[in-house]
Amino acid sequence: MVRSIGAPWATVLAGGESERMQPLIRSWLGYDRPKQYCAFLGDRSMLRHTLDRVREVVPPEQTMTVINGGHRWFLDQALSGLTPGRLFEQPVDRGTAPGVFLPATEIMEEDPEATVLVLPSDHFIHPAERFVHHLRFASLLLDQFRDHVVVLGAAPDGPESDYGWIVPGPRKQAWVSHPFVPAPLEVASFQENPPRNGTRALDRKGCLWNTMITVARVRTLWRLGWEHLPVMMRRFETLRQVVRAVREGRVAHTHQESALDHVYAHLEAADFSRHLLAHSSGSILALPMDGVHWSDWGMPERVASTLARIGRQPAFPTAISTGREQGGRDASTPARRGLS
């Protein structure tokens, strides 16, 4: 495989099970299917939309898509022939932090100075073209702020307690500028799923929703992983040594598969946003996504309201999203945002 020297890498997280969305999806399709493999609008799945956006910035050979065991059979229909790049199949779901660091083990071996874009695959983003400008600008910022992590923040459209929030600090003076993208902000703190009465105050203060869309040098992510999740990182460091041995031809590739099973069998679940980003605010810049509508489609009502806002009809019967086909009962229950 020929690697594009100097080009960024992307990690696409597609490992969630979307439990809160399953009542809608089951009523619509007749079986359970993680939301990232569904086409709620038109004929492209959420994963396909994500990969299409990524291809504007990152070459396919440097795109790493992380799925869960049992998801592989969804891919052909969800991608309509598009390659997901390099595919990483987690033996079990251990949260978003392992999903980020599993492909990072190979990126560290191939290019430890690489810039990595981390994108969950279950987000609605519109318009795509303007979003891509923000991704590219975030990558350019790392030429100046080399040891920082850039997190894209969405402008809130209400006091949403189901999301994580970014409390911004002062604006940073950047060497580069863009007509569609504002200057980055320091991050004072992260507020993970605050109570609803607290989100109103955050909204009034000009805080941002935390999208978990992240741009950083892989070496920076590796360092922050060791600072905040050392037990997990010891296991991924062991896997990295096996990856190196396989690349050098010292052991067979089957050793890497065995090592991966062993890592995940003894791995505790960890959330990339809650357990790493939230504790690293001094190393993080927030980049507001001006002119971009973002939503984590974690609940049926959120999907329906987003599509109504942009004047589009969903691919599923609207009665399902209101719960009327569930005997009038809401098909979802309030819970923490699940980023896949």
Contacts in CASP RR format, 6 or more apart in sequence:
PFRMAT RR
TARGET T0000
AUTHOR 0000-0000-0000
METHOD contacts of the structure
MODEL  1
MVRSIGAPWATVLAGGESERMQPLIRSWLGYDRPKQYCAFLGDRSMLRHT
LDRVREVVPPEQTMTVINGGHRWFLDQALSGLTPGRLFEQPVDRGTAPGV
FLPATEIMEEDPEATVLVLPSDHFIHPAERFVHHLRFASLLLDQFRDHVV
VLGAAPDGPESDYGWIVPGPRKQAWVSHPFVPAPLEVASFQENPPRNGTR
ALDRKGCLWNTMITVARVRTLWRLGWEHLPVMMRRFETLRQVVRAVREGR
VAHTHQESALDHVYAHLEAADFSRHLLAHSSGSILALPMDGVHWSDWGMP
ERVASTLARIGRQPAFPTAISTGREQGGRDASTPARRGLS
1 61 0 8 1.000
2 61 0 8 1.000
3 61 0 8 1.000
3 62 0 8 1.000
3 110 0 8 1.000
3 111 0 8 1.000
4 59 0 8 1.000
4 61 0 8 1.000
4 62 0 8 1.000
6 111 0 8 1.000
6 114 0 8 1.000
7 58 0 8 1.000
7 59 0 8 1.000
7 62 0 8 1.000
8 57 0 8 1.000
8 58 0 8 1.000
8 62 0 8 1.000
8 114 0 8 1.000
8 115 0 8 1.000
8 116 0 8 1.000
8 117 0 8 1.000
8 139 0 8 1.000
9 58 0 8 1.000
9 62 0 8 1.000
9 63 0 8 1.000
9 64 0 8 1.000
9 107 0 8 1.000
9 111 0 8 1.000
9 114 0 8 1.000
9 115 0 8 1.000
9 116 0 8 1.000
9 117 0 8 1.000
9 218 0 8 1.000
10 54 0 8 1.000
10 57 0 8 1.000
10 58 0 8 1.000
10 62 0 8 1.000
10 63 0 8 1.000
10 64 0 8 1.000
10 116 0 8 1.000
10 117 0 8 1.000
10 118 0 8 1.000
10 119 0 8 1.000
11 64 0 8 1.000
11 66 0 8 1.000
11 99 0 8 1.000
11 100 0 8 1.000
11 103 0 8 1.000
11 104 0 8 1.000
11 116 0 8 1.000
11 117 0 8 1.000
11 118 0 8 1.000
11 119 0 8 1.000
12 47 0 8 1.000
12 50 0 8 1.000
12 51 0 8 1.000
12 54 0 8 1.000
12 63 0 8 1.000
12 64 0 8 1.000
12 65 0 8 1.000
12 66 0 8 1.000
12 84 0 8 1.000
12 119 0 8 1.000
12 121 0 8 1.000
13 66 0 8 1.000
13 96 0 8 1.000
13 99 0 8 1.000
13 100 0 8 1.000
13 118 0 8 1.000
13 119 0 8 1.000
13 120 0 8 1.000
13 121 0 8 1.000
13 339 0 8 1.000
13 340 0 8 1.000
14 34 0 8 1.000
14 36 0 8 1.000
14 37 0 8 1.000
14 47 0 8 1.000
14 50 0 8 1.000
14 65 0 8 1.000
14 66 0 8 1.000
14 67 0 8 1.000
14 71 0 8 1.000
14 84 0 8 1.000
14 121 0 8 1.000
14 122 0 8 1.000
14 340 0 8 1.000
15 34 0 8 1.000
15 36 0 8 1.000
15 66 0 8 1.000
15 67 0 8 1.000
15 68 0 8 1.000
15 71 0 8 1.000
15 90 0 8 1.000
15 93 0 8 1.000
15 99 0 8 1.000
15 121 0 8 1.000
15 340 0 8 1.000
16 34 0 8 1.000
16 36 0 8 1.000
16 68 0 8 1.000
16 93 0 8 1.000
16 122 0 8 1.000
16 338 0 8 1.000
16 340 0 8 1.000
17 34 0 8 1.000
17 68 0 8 1.000
17 93 0 8 1.000
18 25 0 8 1.000
18 34 0 8 1.000
18 35 0 8 1.000
18 36 0 8 1.000
18 122 0 8 1.000
18 298 0 8 1.000
18 340 0 8 1.000
20 298 0 8 1.000
20 299 0 8 1.000
20 332 0 8 1.000
20 333 0 8 1.000
20 335 0 8 1.000
21 35 0 8 1.000
21 297 0 8 1.000
21 298 0 8 1.000
21 299 0 8 1.000
21 300 0 8 1.000
21 332 0 8 1.000
22 32 0 8 1.000
23 300 0 8 1.000
23 326 0 8 1.000
23 331 0 8 1.000
23 332 0 8 1.000
24 300 0 8 1.000
24 303 0 8 1.000
24 316 0 8 1.000
24 320 0 8 1.000
24 321 0 8 1.000
24 331 0 8 1.000
24 332 0 8 1.000
25 32 0 8 1.000
25 33 0 8 1.000
25 35 0 8 1.000
25 38 0 8 1.000
26 32 0 8 1.000
27 320 0 8 1.000
27 325 0 8 1.000
27 326 0 8 1.000
27 331 0 8 1.000
28 316 0 8 1.000
28 317 0 8 1.000
28 320 0 8 1.000
29 38 0 8 1.000
33 74 0 8 1.000
34 68 0 8 1.000
34 71 0 8 1.000
34 74 0 8 1.000
34 122 0 8 1.000
34 340 0 8 1.000
35 46 0 8 1.000
35 122 0 8 1.000
35 297 0 8 1.000
35 298 0 8 1.000
35 340 0 8 1.000
36 45 0 8 1.000
36 46 0 8 1.000
36 47 0 8 1.000
36 50 0 8 1.000
36 78 0 8 1.000
36 121 0 8 1.000
36 122 0 8 1.000
36 340 0 8 1.000
37 45 0 8 1.000
37 46 0 8 1.000
37 47 0 8 1.000
37 71 0 8 1.000
37 74 0 8 1.000
37 75 0 8 1.000
37 77 0 8 1.000
37 78 0 8 1.000
38 45 0 8 1.000
38 46 0 8 1.000
38 78 0 8 1.000
39 45 0 8 1.000
39 46 0 8 1.000
39 48 0 8 1.000
39 78 0 8 1.000
39 315 0 8 1.000
40 46 0 8 1.000
40 297 0 8 1.000
40 303 0 8 1.000
40 307 0 8 1.000
40 314 0 8 1.000
40 315 0 8 1.000
40 316 0 8 1.000
41 307 0 8 1.000
41 312 0 8 1.000
41 314 0 8 1.000
41 315 0 8 1.000
42 315 0 8 1.000
43 80 0 8 1.000
43 315 0 8 1.000
44 52 0 8 1.000
44 80 0 8 1.000
45 77 0 8 1.000
45 78 0 8 1.000
45 79 0 8 1.000
46 121 0 8 1.000
46 122 0 8 1.000
46 123 0 8 1.000
46 124 0 8 1.000
46 297 0 8 1.000
47 65 0 8 1.000
47 78 0 8 1.000
47 79 0 8 1.000
47 84 0 8 1.000
47 121 0 8 1.000
48 78 0 8 1.000
48 79 0 8 1.000
48 80 0 8 1.000
48 82 0 8 1.000
49 125 0 8 1.000
49 128 0 8 1.000
50 119 0 8 1.000
50 120 0 8 1.000
50 121 0 8 1.000
50 123 0 8 1.000
51 63 0 8 1.000
51 65 0 8 1.000
51 79 0 8 1.000
51 82 0 8 1.000
51 84 0 8 1.000
51 121 0 8 1.000
52 82 0 8 1.000
52 128 0 8 1.000
53 119 0 8 1.000
53 125 0 8 1.000
53 128 0 8 1.000
53 131 0 8 1.000
53 132 0 8 1.000
53 135 0 8 1.000
54 63 0 8 1.000
54 117 0 8 1.000
54 119 0 8 1.000
55 63 0 8 1.000
56 128 0 8 1.000
56 132 0 8 1.000
56 135 0 8 1.000
57 117 0 8 1.000
57 132 0 8 1.000
57 135 0 8 1.000
57 136 0 8 1.000
57 139 0 8 1.000
58 117 0 8 1.000
60 83 0 8 1.000
60 85 0 8 1.000
61 85 0 8 1.000
61 86 0 8 1.000
63 84 0 8 1.000
63 85 0 8 1.000
63 86 0 8 1.000
64 85 0 8 1.000
64 86 0 8 1.000
64 88 0 8 1.000
64 103 0 8 1.000
64 106 0 8 1.000
64 107 0 8 1.000
65 84 0 8 1.000
65 85 0 8 1.000
65 86 0 8 1.000
65 87 0 8 1.000
65 88 0 8 1.000
65 121 0 8 1.000
66 88 0 8 1.000
66 90 0 8 1.000
66 99 0 8 1.000
66 102 0 8 1.000
66 103 0 8 1.000
67 75 0 8 1.000
67 87 0 8 1.000
67 88 0 8 1.000
67 89 0 8 1.000
67 90 0 8 1.000
68 89 0 8 1.000
68 90 0 8 1.000
68 92 0 8 1.000
68 93 0 8 1.000
69 89 0 8 1.000
69 90 0 8 1.000
69 91 0 8 1.000
69 92 0 8 1.000
70 89 0 8 1.000
71 89 0 8 1.000
72 87 0 8 1.000
72 89 0 8 1.000
75 84 0 8 1.000
75 87 0 8 1.000
86 103 0 8 1.000
86 106 0 8 1.000
88 99 0 8 1.000
88 102 0 8 1.000
88 103 0 8 1.000
90 98 0 8 1.000
90 99 0 8 1.000
90 102 0 8 1.000
90 264 0 8 1.000
91 260 0 8 1.000
91 261 0 8 1.000
91 264 0 8 1.000
91 265 0 8 1.000
92 264 0 8 1.000
92 265 0 8 1.000
93 269 0 8 1.000
94 264 0 8 1.000
94 267 0 8 1.000
94 268 0 8 1.000
94 269 0 8 1.000
94 270 0 8 1.000
95 269 0 8 1.000
95 270 0 8 1.000
95 271 0 8 1.000
95 272 0 8 1.000
96 120 0 8 1.000
96 212 0 8 1.000
96 270 0 8 1.000
96 271 0 8 1.000
96 272 0 8 1.000
96 273 0 8 1.000
96 339 0 8 1.000
96 340 0 8 1.000
97 229 0 8 1.000
97 232 0 8 1.000
97 270 0 8 1.000
97 271 0 8 1.000
97 272 0 8 1.000
97 275 0 8 1.000
97 276 0 8 1.000
98 232 0 8 1.000
98 236 0 8 1.000
98 264 0 8 1.000
98 267 0 8 1.000
98 269 0 8 1.000
98 270 0 8 1.000
99 272 0 8 1.000
100 118 0 8 1.000
100 221 0 8 1.000
100 272 0 8 1.000
101 221 0 8 1.000
101 222 0 8 1.000
101 225 0 8 1.000
101 232 0 8 1.000
101 233 0 8 1.000
101 236 0 8 1.000
102 236 0 8 1.000
102 239 0 8 1.000
102 260 0 8 1.000
104 116 0 8 1.000
104 218 0 8 1.000
104 221 0 8 1.000
104 222 0 8 1.000
104 236 0 8 1.000
105 236 0 8 1.000
105 239 0 8 1.000
105 240 0 8 1.000
105 243 0 8 1.000
106 243 0 8 1.000
107 114 0 8 1.000
107 116 0 8 1.000
107 218 0 8 1.000
108 218 0 8 1.000
108 219 0 8 1.000
108 222 0 8 1.000
108 240 0 8 1.000
109 240 0 8 1.000
109 243 0 8 1.000
109 244 0 8 1.000
109 247 0 8 1.000
111 218 0 8 1.000
112 218 0 8 1.000
112 219 0 8 1.000
112 222 0 8 1.000
113 217 0 8 1.000
113 218 0 8 1.000
113 219 0 8 1.000
114 217 0 8 1.000
114 218 0 8 1.000
115 139 0 8 1.000
115 142 0 8 1.000
115 215 0 8 1.000
115 216 0 8 1.000
115 217 0 8 1.000
115 218 0 8 1.000
116 215 0 8 1.000
116 216 0 8 1.000
116 217 0 8 1.000
116 218 0 8 1.000
116 221 0 8 1.000
117 135 0 8 1.000
117 138 0 8 1.000
117 139 0 8 1.000
117 213 0 8 1.000
117 214 0 8 1.000
117 215 0 8 1.000
118 212 0 8 1.000
118 213 0 8 1.000
118 214 0 8 1.000
118 215 0 8 1.000
118 216 0 8 1.000
118 272 0 8 1.000
119 213 0 8 1.000
120 211 0 8 1.000
120 212 0 8 1.000
120 213 0 8 1.000
120 296 0 8 1.000
120 339 0 8 1.000
120 340 0 8 1.000
121 340 0 8 1.000
122 296 0 8 1.000
122 297 0 8 1.000
122 298 0 8 1.000
122 339 0 8 1.000
122 340 0 8 1.000
123 211 0 8 1.000
123 213 0 8 1.000
123 294 0 8 1.000
123 295 0 8 1.000
123 296 0 8 1.000
123 297 0 8 1.000
124 293 0 8 1.000
124 294 0 8 1.000
124 295 0 8 1.000
124 296 0 8 1.000
124 297 0 8 1.000
124 303 0 8 1.000
124 306 0 8 1.000
125 131 0 8 1.000
125 292 0 8 1.000
125 293 0 8 1.000
125 294 0 8 1.000
126 292 0 8 1.000
126 293 0 8 1.000
126 310 0 8 1.000
127 292 0 8 1.000
130 180 0 8 1.000
130 289 0 8 1.000
130 291 0 8 1.000
130 292 0 8 1.000
131 289 0 8 1.000
131 292 0 8 1.000
133 178 0 8 1.000
133 180 0 8 1.000
133 181 0 8 1.000
134 152 0 8 1.000
134 180 0 8 1.000
134 181 0 8 1.000
134 287 0 8 1.000
134 289 0 8 1.000
134 292 0 8 1.000
135 152 0 8 1.000
135 213 0 8 1.000
135 215 0 8 1.000
137 176 0 8 1.000
137 178 0 8 1.000
137 181 0 8 1.000
137 287 0 8 1.000
138 150 0 8 1.000
138 152 0 8 1.000
138 215 0 8 1.000
138 287 0 8 1.000
139 215 0 8 1.000
140 176 0 8 1.000
141 148 0 8 1.000
141 150 0 8 1.000
141 174 0 8 1.000
141 176 0 8 1.000
141 184 0 8 1.000
141 215 0 8 1.000
141 285 0 8 1.000
141 287 0 8 1.000
142 148 0 8 1.000
142 150 0 8 1.000
142 215 0 8 1.000
142 216 0 8 1.000
142 217 0 8 1.000
143 175 0 8 1.000
143 176 0 8 1.000
144 174 0 8 1.000
144 175 0 8 1.000
144 176 0 8 1.000
145 172 0 8 1.000
145 184 0 8 1.000
145 285 0 8 1.000
146 217 0 8 1.000
146 220 0 8 1.000
147 217 0 8 1.000
147 220 0 8 1.000
147 283 0 8 1.000
148 216 0 8 1.000
148 220 0 8 1.000
148 283 0 8 1.000
148 284 0 8 1.000
148 285 0 8 1.000
149 214 0 8 1.000
149 215 0 8 1.000
149 216 0 8 1.000
149 220 0 8 1.000
149 221 0 8 1.000
149 224 0 8 1.000
149 277 0 8 1.000
149 280 0 8 1.000
149 283 0 8 1.000
149 284 0 8 1.000
149 285 0 8 1.000
150 184 0 8 1.000
150 214 0 8 1.000
150 215 0 8 1.000
150 216 0 8 1.000
150 284 0 8 1.000
150 285 0 8 1.000
150 286 0 8 1.000
150 287 0 8 1.000
151 166 0 8 1.000
151 187 0 8 1.000
151 210 0 8 1.000
151 211 0 8 1.000
151 212 0 8 1.000
151 213 0 8 1.000
151 214 0 8 1.000
151 277 0 8 1.000
151 284 0 8 1.000
151 285 0 8 1.000
151 286 0 8 1.000
151 287 0 8 1.000
152 211 0 8 1.000
152 213 0 8 1.000
152 214 0 8 1.000
152 215 0 8 1.000
152 286 0 8 1.000
152 287 0 8 1.000
152 289 0 8 1.000
153 166 0 8 1.000
153 208 0 8 1.000
153 209 0 8 1.000
153 210 0 8 1.000
153 211 0 8 1.000
153 213 0 8 1.000
153 286 0 8 1.000
153 287 0 8 1.000
153 288 0 8 1.000
153 289 0 8 1.000
153 294 0 8 1.000
154 208 0 8 1.000
154 209 0 8 1.000
154 211 0 8 1.000
154 289 0 8 1.000
154 292 0 8 1.000
154 294 0 8 1.000
155 208 0 8 1.000
155 209 0 8 1.000
155 288 0 8 1.000
155 289 0 8 1.000
155 290 0 8 1.000
155 291 0 8 1.000
156 163 0 8 1.000
156 165 0 8 1.000
156 199 0 8 1.000
156 202 0 8 1.000
156 203 0 8 1.000
156 206 0 8 1.000
156 207 0 8 1.000
156 208 0 8 1.000
156 209 0 8 1.000
158 199 0 8 1.000
158 203 0 8 1.000
159 196 0 8 1.000
159 198 0 8 1.000
159 199 0 8 1.000
159 200 0 8 1.000
159 202 0 8 1.000
159 203 0 8 1.000
160 199 0 8 1.000
160 209 0 8 1.000
161 193 0 8 1.000
161 194 0 8 1.000
161 195 0 8 1.000
161 196 0 8 1.000
161 198 0 8 1.000
161 199 0 8 1.000
162 193 0 8 1.000
162 298 0 8 1.000
162 299 0 8 1.000
162 334 0 8 1.000
162 335 0 8 1.000
162 336 0 8 1.000
162 337 0 8 1.000
163 193 0 8 1.000
163 209 0 8 1.000
163 210 0 8 1.000
163 296 0 8 1.000
163 337 0 8 1.000
164 190 0 8 1.000
164 191 0 8 1.000
164 192 0 8 1.000
164 193 0 8 1.000
164 194 0 8 1.000
164 209 0 8 1.000
164 210 0 8 1.000
164 273 0 8 1.000
164 337 0 8 1.000
165 190 0 8 1.000
165 191 0 8 1.000
165 192 0 8 1.000
165 194 0 8 1.000
165 199 0 8 1.000
165 202 0 8 1.000
165 207 0 8 1.000
165 208 0 8 1.000
165 209 0 8 1.000
165 210 0 8 1.000
166 187 0 8 1.000
166 190 0 8 1.000
166 191 0 8 1.000
166 207 0 8 1.000
166 208 0 8 1.000
166 209 0 8 1.000
166 210 0 8 1.000
166 286 0 8 1.000
167 187 0 8 1.000
167 188 0 8 1.000
167 189 0 8 1.000
167 190 0 8 1.000
167 191 0 8 1.000
167 202 0 8 1.000
167 205 0 8 1.000
167 207 0 8 1.000
168 185 0 8 1.000
168 186 0 8 1.000
168 187 0 8 1.000
168 188 0 8 1.000
168 206 0 8 1.000
168 207 0 8 1.000
168 208 0 8 1.000
168 286 0 8 1.000
169 185 0 8 1.000
169 186 0 8 1.000
169 187 0 8 1.000
169 188 0 8 1.000
170 185 0 8 1.000
170 186 0 8 1.000
171 182 0 8 1.000
171 183 0 8 1.000
171 184 0 8 1.000
171 185 0 8 1.000
171 186 0 8 1.000
172 183 0 8 1.000
172 184 0 8 1.000
172 185 0 8 1.000
172 186 0 8 1.000
172 285 0 8 1.000
173 183 0 8 1.000
174 183 0 8 1.000
174 184 0 8 1.000
177 183 0 8 1.000
180 290 0 8 1.000
180 291 0 8 1.000
181 287 0 8 1.000
181 290 0 8 1.000
182 287 0 8 1.000
182 288 0 8 1.000
182 290 0 8 1.000
184 285 0 8 1.000
184 286 0 8 1.000
184 287 0 8 1.000
185 285 0 8 1.000
185 286 0 8 1.000
185 287 0 8 1.000
185 288 0 8 1.000
186 282 0 8 1.000
186 285 0 8 1.000
186 286 0 8 1.000
187 281 0 8 1.000
187 282 0 8 1.000
187 284 0 8 1.000
187 285 0 8 1.000
187 286 0 8 1.000
188 281 0 8 1.000
189 281 0 8 1.000
190 210 0 8 1.000
190 273 0 8 1.000
190 277 0 8 1.000
190 278 0 8 1.000
190 281 0 8 1.000
191 202 0 8 1.000
191 207 0 8 1.000
192 273 0 8 1.000
192 274 0 8 1.000
192 278 0 8 1.000
193 336 0 8 1.000
193 337 0 8 1.000
194 202 0 8 1.000
208 286 0 8 1.000
208 288 0 8 1.000
209 294 0 8 1.000
210 273 0 8 1.000
210 277 0 8 1.000
211 289 0 8 1.000
211 294 0 8 1.000
211 296 0 8 1.000
212 272 0 8 1.000
212 273 0 8 1.000
212 277 0 8 1.000
212 339 0 8 1.000
214 272 0 8 1.000
214 277 0 8 1.000
220 283 0 8 1.000
222 233 0 8 1.000
224 276 0 8 1.000
224 280 0 8 1.000
224 283 0 8 1.000
225 232 0 8 1.000
225 233 0 8 1.000
225 276 0 8 1.000
226 233 0 8 1.000
227 279 0 8 1.000
227 280 0 8 1.000
228 275 0 8 1.000
228 276 0 8 1.000
228 279 0 8 1.000
228 280 0 8 1.000
229 270 0 8 1.000
229 275 0 8 1.000
229 276 0 8 1.000
231 268 0 8 1.000
232 267 0 8 1.000
232 268 0 8 1.000
232 270 0 8 1.000
235 263 0 8 1.000
235 266 0 8 1.000
235 267 0 8 1.000
236 263 0 8 1.000
238 259 0 8 1.000
238 263 0 8 1.000
239 256 0 8 1.000
239 259 0 8 1.000
239 260 0 8 1.000
239 263 0 8 1.000
242 251 0 8 1.000
242 255 0 8 1.000
242 256 0 8 1.000
242 259 0 8 1.000
243 256 0 8 1.000
245 251 0 8 1.000
245 255 0 8 1.000
246 252 0 8 1.000
246 253 0 8 1.000
246 255 0 8 1.000
246 256 0 8 1.000
270 276 0 8 1.000
271 339 0 8 1.000
272 339 0 8 1.000
273 339 0 8 1.000
277 284 0 8 1.000
293 306 0 8 1.000
293 309 0 8 1.000
293 310 0 8 1.000
295 302 0 8 1.000
295 306 0 8 1.000
296 302 0 8 1.000
296 337 0 8 1.000
296 338 0 8 1.000
296 339 0 8 1.000
297 303 0 8 1.000
297 306 0 8 1.000
298 332 0 8 1.000
298 337 0 8 1.000
298 338 0 8 1.000
299 332 0 8 1.000
300 320 0 8 1.000
300 321 0 8 1.000
300 322 0 8 1.000
300 323 0 8 1.000
300 331 0 8 1.000
300 332 0 8 1.000
301 321 0 8 1.000
301 322 0 8 1.000
301 330 0 8 1.000
301 332 0 8 1.000
303 314 0 8 1.000
303 321 0 8 1.000
304 314 0 8 1.000
304 318 0 8 1.000
304 321 0 8 1.000
304 322 0 8 1.000
307 313 0 8 1.000
307 314 0 8 1.000
314 321 0 8 1.000
317 325 0 8 1.000
319 325 0 8 1.000
320 326 0 8 1.000
320 331 0 8 1.000
321 331 0 8 1.000
322 328 0 8 1.000
323 329 0 8 1.000
323 330 0 8 1.000
323 331 0 8 1.000
END
